[in-house]
Amino acid sequence: GSVFRVIEYSPDSERLAAIAREEKLPDDGSGRAAATDRGNPRHAGFHKTDTIDYAIVLSGEIFAMMDDGEVLLKTGDALIQRGTNHAWSNRTEQPAVVAFVLIDAAPL
């Protein structure tokens, strides 16, 4: 299957507090809790999916963080990844909007 979504990422100064609040809630059955890598101290949003991901920055700028580094993406930039452990970090004070196409793939 495939998923198309558009996400507005708030600045990390707001978003990381929201992630911390979510961690205190019971598992909602979505699988998100199992996909989240809380062992990675670099960013609370680290997670891994069994998909090929196409990400296109529609507005703003955002860092794509991986286990071995990070890259700054700006409006119009695109990123393709497959099953990597990753997080999205908005280090500005403006929202960043990213469109994603996720396509099922065999786990790495």
Secondary structure per residue as TSV (DSSP state, phi and psi in degrees):
chain	resnum	aa	ss	phi	psi
A	1	G	-	360.0	178.9
A	2	S	E	-143.2	159.0
A	3	V	E	-135.1	137.6
A	4	F	E	-119.7	130.0
A	5	R	E	-148.3	153.9
A	6	V	E	-120.8	125.8
A	7	I	E	-122.1	134.1
A	8	E	E	-98.0	116.8
A	9	Y	E	-93.0	117.2
A	10	S	-	-67.3	161.7
A	11	P	-	-55.8	145.4
A	12	D	H	-54.7	-30.4
A	13	S	H	-59.2	-26.2
A	14	E	H	-100.5	-42.7
A	15	R	H	-67.2	-38.4
A	16	L	H	-65.7	-32.3
A	17	A	H	-67.5	-37.7
A	18	A	H	-67.2	-39.2
A	19	I	H	-62.2	-41.9
A	20	A	H	-62.4	-38.6
A	21	R	H	-66.4	-40.6
A	22	E	H	-61.6	-36.8
A	23	E	H	-61.0	-23.7
A	24	K	T	-85.4	-8.4
A	25	L	S	-86.8	155.2
A	26	P	-	-67.1	154.3
A	27	D	-	-57.8	128.4
A	28	D	-	-89.4	3.3
A	29	G	S	83.1	2.5
A	30	S	S	-77.1	-15.1
A	31	G	S	90.7	-8.8
A	32	R	H	-61.2	-41.1
A	33	A	H	-61.0	-40.3
A	34	A	H	-69.9	-29.0
A	35	A	H	-83.8	-14.3
A	36	T	B	-84.8	133.2
A	37	D	-	-99.1	86.7
A	38	R	T	-74.8	-7.1
A	39	G	T	-80.9	-6.6
A	40	N	-	-93.0	111.6
A	41	P	T	-75.9	-7.8
A	42	R	T	-71.8	-33.5
A	43	H	-	-162.1	135.2
A	44	A	T	-68.8	-14.6
A	45	G	T	-90.5	7.4
A	46	F	-	-60.2	135.8
A	47	H	B	-157.8	169.4
A	48	K	-	-140.1	138.0
A	49	T	-	-127.3	159.8
A	50	D	S	-96.1	60.1
A	51	T	E	-141.9	161.3
A	52	I	E	-93.5	125.6
A	53	D	E	-113.0	129.7
A	54	Y	E	-109.6	121.6
A	55	A	E	-120.4	130.4
A	56	I	E	-126.6	122.5
A	57	V	E	-78.7	116.6
A	58	L	E	-86.8	-33.8
A	59	S	E	-158.4	154.4
A	60	G	S	80.3	-160.1
A	61	E	E	-144.5	151.5
A	62	I	E	-155.0	146.3
A	63	F	E	-91.3	130.7
A	64	A	E	-92.5	116.0
A	65	M	E	-105.2	131.8
A	66	M	E	-121.8	174.7
A	67	D	T	-56.8	-36.9
A	68	D	T	-113.0	46.5
A	69	G	E	130.7	-169.4
A	70	E	E	-157.0	160.7
A	71	V	E	-140.1	138.6
A	72	L	E	-85.4	125.0
A	73	L	E	-111.0	135.1
A	74	K	E	-117.5	171.6
A	75	T	T	-46.5	127.7
A	76	G	T	94.0	-15.2
A	77	D	-	-76.2	152.4
A	78	A	E	-130.5	152.4
A	79	L	E	-138.2	137.5
A	80	I	E	-120.6	132.0
A	81	Q	E	-143.3	157.3
A	82	R	E	-132.2	105.3
A	83	G	S	61.8	24.3
A	84	T	-	-85.4	150.7
A	85	N	-	-72.5	124.4
A	86	H	E	-153.4	166.7
A	87	A	E	-146.9	161.9
A	88	W	E	-115.7	128.2
A	89	S	E	-126.9	113.9
A	90	N	-	-98.8	103.1
A	91	R	-	-95.1	10.4
A	92	T	S	-97.6	-177.3
A	93	E	S	-105.6	13.2
A	94	Q	S	-116.1	150.2
A	95	P	-	-66.6	154.7
A	96	A	E	-120.0	135.6
A	97	V	E	-114.1	126.2
A	98	V	E	-128.8	132.5
A	99	A	E	-96.8	138.9
A	100	F	E	-127.3	141.2
A	101	V	E	-120.7	120.2
A	102	L	E	-114.1	128.1
A	103	I	E	-120.7	130.6
A	104	D	E	-51.8	141.1
A	105	A	-	-148.6	157.4
A	106	A	-	-67.6	141.2
A	107	P	-	-60.7	146.5
A	108	L	-	-79.1	360.0
